Amino acid sequence: MSLTGRTTEESGAEGSGAPETGAEESDRLRFGGAGGRASRPRSAGWVPSGAGRAVGLLLLVAAGALIPLFGPRVALDGTGEAGPPGAGGIALLRTVLLAALCVPVGELFVVRLARRVPGAPRRTPRGWAAGAAAVGCVAALGLASVVATGNLVPDSPADIDVGGLYATRDGRLALLEVNAFAAAALCARSRRPLTQVVPLTAVVVAEALRAHPTVEDGPLVGTALTFVHLLCAALWVGGLLSVLRTLAARPWRAAPGAGAALLGLYARVAAVLLAAVTVTGSWSTLRRMPPGTVLDQLTETAYGRVLLAKVLLMAAVAVLALRARLRLRHVADPLDACAPARAELVVLGAVVAVSGLLTALPVPIRW
């Protein structure tokens, strides 16, 4: 009996050569198949499993959008700090941009990992890279429009000074992100999707440079830390999403040994990525919050509060990741280890939303 279950059509195909059964036997085959396992029929009143997953994904995306939209107001409450105009909208655009970056980066990463698995199926799920890059381009355009109006939310298209983008550092970086996402979308549709590496790297570089203006102390160090932090995070989040999609594909379900090898290979790399994200994130925090003021700023500033929430979410992610890795060692089917991995992905989605919120808040003052 397959642990992944079978569809109603497959059950019907297996029984095509059997004699007619009674009403009770027909109901048993309809809802449980030969093994008695329940499956949802494609009739009125039931939601197909594929549609159910799509609805669940939309609900999670909607819930995640609430974090950047309403997060600035909650984080700034009682701190005495003034948030930038349109902080909620900017945070949402940043969240979309970061999520759009994770998807193609993760797909390229997992495709490379799958090639190292002996006997792995050649077929992989249809990629989301082109669509994600297109969404990222739209988000980058929205952020560029904000930069073109002097970091203010434009009231109308007439307020946007497109030509002014070329005159400022932030404007040029915004244009670079727009063009890079557009190029990544085209590369994903080409015969050589590996060429996405160049424009996606340009997006990571642009984000790292944007986060550290030249007036900052040691901008090159901060840029390097942000580059490594963002790249490792994109590989981790996007890689987990791509691995789970790959394991759910029919060819990989039929080869549980290859699926277990792929998940185990990703787990080993993810441990290194987690260490890199932790080290670079901690270093960046100490550069902006001197050790003697960290505890105070974590509760008295909006940036510190959101950073504390991100740390707690990362701790939850680490626990879920460890649970998934331990379960993988004791089960024959890798899909049995996917439940905590899916929960890990959901929490990582919240981490991405919190990270987008963090970029829209005022940086704490060095006391």
C-alpha positions as CSV (number, residue, x, y, z in Angstrom):
1,M,0.0,0.0,0.0
2,S,1.4,3.4,-1.0
3,L,1.9,5.9,1.8
4,T,1.1,8.7,-0.6
5,G,-2.4,7.5,-1.4
6,R,-4.1,7.1,-4.7
7,T,-6.6,9.1,-6.6
8,T,-10.1,8.1,-7.4
9,E,-9.3,7.6,-11.0
10,E,-6.4,5.2,-10.2
11,S,-8.7,3.2,-7.9
12,G,-11.3,3.0,-10.7
13,A,-8.6,1.9,-13.2
14,E,-7.5,-1.0,-10.9
15,G,-11.0,-2.2,-10.6
16,S,-12.0,-2.0,-14.3
17,G,-11.5,-5.7,-14.7
18,A,-13.3,-6.8,-11.6
19,P,-17.0,-7.9,-11.5
20,E,-19.7,-5.4,-10.4
21,T,-19.9,-4.9,-6.7
22,G,-22.8,-3.9,-4.5
23,A,-23.6,-0.4,-3.3
24,E,-21.7,-1.0,-0.1
25,E,-18.6,-2.2,-1.9
26,S,-18.9,0.7,-4.4
27,D,-18.9,3.2,-1.6
28,R,-15.9,1.5,0.0
29,L,-13.9,1.7,-3.2
30,R,-15.0,5.3,-3.7
31,F,-14.0,6.6,-0.4
32,G,-11.2,4.2,0.6
33,G,-10.1,2.2,-2.3
34,A,-9.1,-1.4,-1.8
35,G,-7.1,-0.6,1.3
36,G,-9.9,1.3,2.9
37,R,-8.0,4.6,2.9
38,A,-10.2,7.7,2.6
39,S,-9.9,9.9,-0.4
40,R,-12.0,12.8,-1.4
41,P,-14.3,12.3,-4.5
42,R,-14.5,14.9,-7.2
43,S,-18.2,15.5,-6.7
44,A,-20.2,18.5,-5.5
45,G,-19.7,19.2,-1.8
46,W,-16.1,18.1,-1.7
47,V,-13.0,20.2,-2.5
48,P,-10.4,18.5,-4.6
49,S,-7.1,18.1,-2.9
50,G,-5.3,20.3,-5.5
51,A,-7.9,23.1,-5.1
52,G,-7.7,22.6,-1.3
53,R,-3.9,23.2,-1.4
54,A,-4.4,26.3,-3.6
55,V,-7.0,27.7,-1.2
56,G,-4.7,27.0,1.8
57,L,-1.8,28.7,0.0
58,L,-3.9,31.8,-0.7
59,L,-5.0,32.0,2.9
60,L,-1.4,31.7,4.1
61,V,-0.3,34.4,1.7
62,A,-3.2,36.7,2.8
63,A,-2.3,36.1,6.4
64,G,1.4,36.8,5.7
65,A,0.5,40.1,4.0
66,L,-1.0,41.3,7.3
67,I,2.4,41.3,8.9
68,P,4.0,44.0,6.7
69,L,0.8,45.9,6.2
70,F,-0.1,46.5,9.9
71,G,3.3,45.7,11.4
72,P,4.7,49.2,11.3
73,R,1.9,50.6,13.4
74,V,2.2,47.9,16.0
75,A,6.0,48.1,16.2
76,L,6.1,51.9,16.4
77,D,3.4,52.1,19.1
78,G,4.8,53.6,22.3
79,T,8.4,54.1,21.0
80,G,8.1,57.8,20.2
81,E,9.6,57.1,16.7
82,A,8.1,58.4,13.5
83,G,7.7,55.9,10.7
84,P,8.3,56.8,7.1
85,P,5.2,57.6,5.0
86,G,3.5,54.5,3.6
87,A,5.6,52.2,5.7
88,G,3.0,49.4,5.4
89,G,2.8,49.5,1.7
90,I,6.6,49.7,1.3
91,A,7.0,46.8,3.7
92,L,4.6,44.7,1.7
93,L,6.4,45.5,-1.6
94,R,9.7,44.5,0.1
95,T,8.2,41.3,1.3
96,V,6.9,40.4,-2.2
97,L,10.3,41.2,-3.7
98,L,12.2,39.0,-1.2
99,A,9.7,36.1,-1.7
100,A,10.0,36.5,-5.5
101,L,13.8,36.3,-5.2
102,C,13.6,33.1,-3.1
103,V,11.6,31.1,-5.6
104,P,13.9,31.1,-8.7
105,V,17.1,30.9,-6.5
106,G,15.7,27.9,-4.7
107,E,14.7,26.1,-8.0
108,L,18.2,26.5,-9.4
109,F,19.6,25.3,-6.2
110,V,17.5,22.1,-6.0
111,V,17.9,21.3,-9.7
112,R,21.6,21.2,-9.0
113,L,21.1,19.0,-5.9
114,A,18.9,16.6,-7.8
115,R,21.6,15.9,-10.3
116,R,23.8,14.6,-7.5
117,V,21.2,12.0,-6.5
118,P,21.9,8.6,-8.0
119,G,19.0,7.2,-9.9
120,A,16.9,10.4,-9.5
121,P,14.0,10.9,-11.9
122,R,14.7,13.3,-14.6
123,R,11.3,15.0,-14.5
124,T,10.8,17.8,-12.0
125,P,7.8,19.9,-11.2
126,R,7.0,22.8,-13.6
127,G,9.0,25.8,-12.4
128,W,7.6,28.9,-10.8
129,A,10.7,31.0,-11.6
130,A,9.3,33.0,-14.5
131,G,6.1,33.9,-12.7
132,A,7.9,34.7,-9.5
133,A,10.4,36.9,-11.4
134,A,7.5,38.8,-13.1
135,V,5.9,39.4,-9.7
136,G,9.3,40.6,-8.4
137,C,9.5,43.0,-11.3
138,V,6.1,44.5,-10.4
139,A,7.2,44.9,-6.8
140,A,10.5,46.5,-7.8
141,L,8.5,48.9,-10.1
142,G,6.4,49.9,-7.1
143,L,9.4,50.5,-4.9
144,A,11.1,52.5,-7.8
145,S,8.0,54.7,-8.0
146,V,8.5,55.5,-4.3
147,V,12.1,56.4,-4.8
148,A,11.2,58.5,-7.8
149,T,9.0,60.7,-5.6
150,G,11.6,61.4,-3.0
151,N,10.8,58.3,-0.9
152,L,7.2,59.3,-0.7
153,V,4.1,57.4,-1.8
154,P,3.0,58.9,-5.1
155,D,-0.6,60.2,-5.3
156,S,-0.7,60.1,-9.1
157,P,1.6,59.0,-12.0
158,A,2.4,62.7,-12.5
159,D,4.3,62.8,-9.2
160,I,6.8,60.2,-10.4
161,D,10.0,61.6,-11.8
162,V,11.3,58.6,-13.8
163,G,14.3,60.6,-15.1
164,G,15.3,61.5,-11.6
165,L,16.0,57.9,-10.8
166,Y,19.2,58.1,-12.8
167,A,20.4,61.0,-10.7
168,T,20.5,59.2,-7.3
169,R,22.2,56.1,-6.0
170,D,18.9,54.7,-4.7
171,G,17.2,55.4,-8.0
172,R,19.8,53.5,-10.0
173,L,19.7,50.6,-7.6
174,A,15.9,50.5,-8.0
175,L,16.1,50.5,-11.7
176,L,18.7,47.7,-11.5
177,E,16.3,45.6,-9.6
178,V,13.5,46.2,-12.1
179,N,15.7,45.3,-15.0
180,A,17.2,42.3,-13.2
181,F,13.9,40.7,-12.4
182,A,12.7,41.3,-16.0
183,A,15.8,39.6,-17.3
184,A,15.4,36.7,-14.9
185,A,11.9,36.1,-16.1
186,L,13.1,36.0,-19.7
187,C,16.0,33.7,-18.8
188,A,13.6,31.3,-17.0
189,R,11.6,31.0,-20.2
190,S,14.7,30.4,-22.3
191,R,16.4,27.2,-23.2
192,R,19.1,27.9,-20.7
193,P,17.4,28.8,-17.4
194,L,20.8,28.6,-15.6
195,T,21.4,32.1,-17.1
196,Q,19.1,33.4,-14.3
197,V,22.1,33.3,-12.0
198,V,23.4,36.6,-13.3
199,P,20.3,38.8,-13.0
200,L,19.3,37.2,-9.6
201,T,22.8,37.9,-8.3
202,A,22.3,41.5,-9.4
203,V,19.2,41.7,-7.3
204,V,21.0,40.5,-4.2
205,V,23.8,42.9,-4.8
206,A,21.4,45.8,-5.3
207,E,19.5,45.0,-2.1
208,A,22.8,44.7,-0.2
209,L,24.0,48.1,-1.5
210,R,20.6,49.7,-0.9
211,A,20.6,48.6,2.8
212,H,23.9,50.3,3.4
213,P,24.3,53.9,2.1
214,T,27.7,55.4,1.7
215,V,27.2,57.6,4.8
216,E,27.2,54.6,7.0
217,D,30.3,53.6,9.0
218,G,31.9,50.7,7.1
219,P,29.4,50.4,4.3
220,L,31.4,47.7,2.5
221,V,31.4,45.5,5.5
222,G,27.7,45.9,6.0
223,T,27.1,45.3,2.3
224,A,29.1,42.1,2.3
225,L,27.2,40.8,5.4
226,T,23.8,41.6,3.9
227,F,24.8,40.0,0.6
228,V,25.8,36.7,2.3
229,H,22.8,36.9,4.6
230,L,20.2,37.4,1.8
231,L,21.8,34.9,-0.5
232,C,21.9,32.1,2.1
233,A,18.3,32.9,3.2
234,A,17.0,32.8,-0.4
235,L,18.8,29.4,-0.9
236,W,17.3,28.1,2.3
237,V,13.7,29.3,1.9
238,G,13.4,28.8,-1.8
239,G,15.3,25.5,-1.6
240,L,12.9,24.0,0.9
241,L,9.9,25.1,-1.2
242,S,11.4,23.5,-4.3
243,V,12.3,20.3,-2.5
244,L,8.8,19.8,-1.1
245,R,7.3,20.4,-4.5
246,T,9.8,17.9,-6.1
247,L,9.0,15.2,-3.5
248,A,5.3,15.6,-4.2
249,A,5.7,15.1,-7.9
250,R,4.6,11.7,-9.2
251,P,8.0,10.5,-10.5
252,W,9.6,11.2,-7.2
253,R,6.8,9.6,-5.2
254,A,7.5,6.4,-7.2
255,A,11.2,6.6,-6.2
256,P,11.2,7.1,-2.4
257,G,14.9,6.3,-2.1
258,A,15.8,9.1,-4.4
259,G,13.4,11.4,-2.5
260,A,15.0,10.6,0.8
261,A,18.5,11.2,-0.7
262,L,17.4,14.6,-2.0
263,L,15.9,15.7,1.3
264,G,18.9,14.5,3.2
265,L,21.3,16.3,0.8
266,Y,19.2,19.5,1.2
267,A,19.2,19.1,5.0
268,R,23.0,19.0,5.1
269,V,23.4,22.1,3.0
270,A,20.6,23.8,4.9
271,A,22.5,23.3,8.2
272,V,25.4,25.3,6.7
273,L,23.0,28.0,5.4
274,L,21.4,28.3,8.8
275,A,24.7,28.8,10.4
276,A,25.7,31.5,7.8
277,V,22.3,33.3,8.3
278,T,22.7,33.3,12.0
279,V,26.3,34.6,12.0
280,T,25.8,37.3,9.5
281,G,22.5,38.4,11.1
282,S,24.1,38.6,14.5
283,W,27.1,40.5,13.2
284,S,24.8,43.0,11.4
285,T,22.7,43.5,14.5
286,L,25.8,44.2,16.6
287,R,27.0,46.7,14.0
288,R,23.7,48.6,14.4
289,M,23.1,48.0,18.1
290,P,26.2,48.1,20.3
291,P,26.3,45.2,22.8
292,G,25.5,47.5,25.7
293,T,22.3,48.7,24.2
294,V,20.9,45.6,22.5
295,L,18.5,44.5,25.3
296,D,17.1,48.0,25.7
297,Q,16.6,48.5,21.9
298,L,15.0,45.1,21.5
299,T,12.0,46.3,23.5
300,E,12.1,50.1,23.2
301,T,12.6,50.6,19.4
302,A,10.4,49.4,16.5
303,Y,13.4,47.9,14.7
304,G,14.4,46.1,17.8
305,R,10.9,44.7,18.5
306,V,10.6,43.3,14.9
307,L,14.1,41.9,15.1
308,L,13.2,40.1,18.4
309,A,10.1,38.6,16.6
310,K,12.4,37.5,13.8
311,V,14.8,35.8,16.2
312,L,11.9,33.9,17.9
313,L,10.6,32.8,14.6
314,M,14.1,31.6,13.6
315,A,14.3,29.6,16.8
316,A,11.0,27.9,15.9
317,V,12.3,27.2,12.4
318,A,15.4,25.6,13.8
319,V,13.3,23.3,16.1
320,L,11.1,22.3,13.2
321,A,14.1,21.7,10.9
322,L,15.7,19.5,13.6
323,R,12.5,17.5,14.0
324,A,12.2,16.9,10.2
325,R,15.8,15.8,10.0
326,L,15.4,13.4,12.9
327,R,12.2,11.9,11.4
328,L,13.9,11.5,8.1
329,R,16.4,9.1,9.7
330,H,13.7,6.8,11.1
331,V,11.2,6.5,8.3
332,A,11.4,4.7,5.0
333,D,9.3,7.2,3.0
334,P,10.6,10.7,2.9
335,L,7.1,12.1,2.7
336,D,6.6,11.1,6.3
337,A,9.2,13.7,7.2
338,C,7.5,16.4,5.1
339,A,4.9,17.4,7.8
340,P,7.4,19.3,10.0
341,A,9.2,20.5,6.8
342,R,6.0,22.0,5.6
343,A,5.5,23.7,9.0
344,E,9.1,24.9,8.7
345,L,8.3,26.4,5.3
346,V,5.2,28.2,6.7
347,V,7.3,29.8,9.6
348,L,10.0,30.7,7.1
349,G,7.3,32.5,5.1
350,A,6.6,34.5,8.3
351,V,10.3,35.2,8.6
352,V,10.3,36.6,5.1
353,A,7.4,38.9,5.9
354,V,9.0,40.1,9.1
355,S,12.3,40.7,7.2
356,G,10.3,42.8,4.7
357,L,8.8,44.8,7.6
358,L,12.3,45.3,9.1
359,T,13.5,47.0,5.9
360,A,10.7,49.6,6.2
361,L,11.4,50.7,9.8
362,P,13.8,53.4,10.9
363,V,17.2,52.1,11.8
364,P,17.9,52.4,15.6
365,I,20.2,55.2,16.7
366,R,23.6,54.1,18.0
367,W,23.6,55.2,21.6
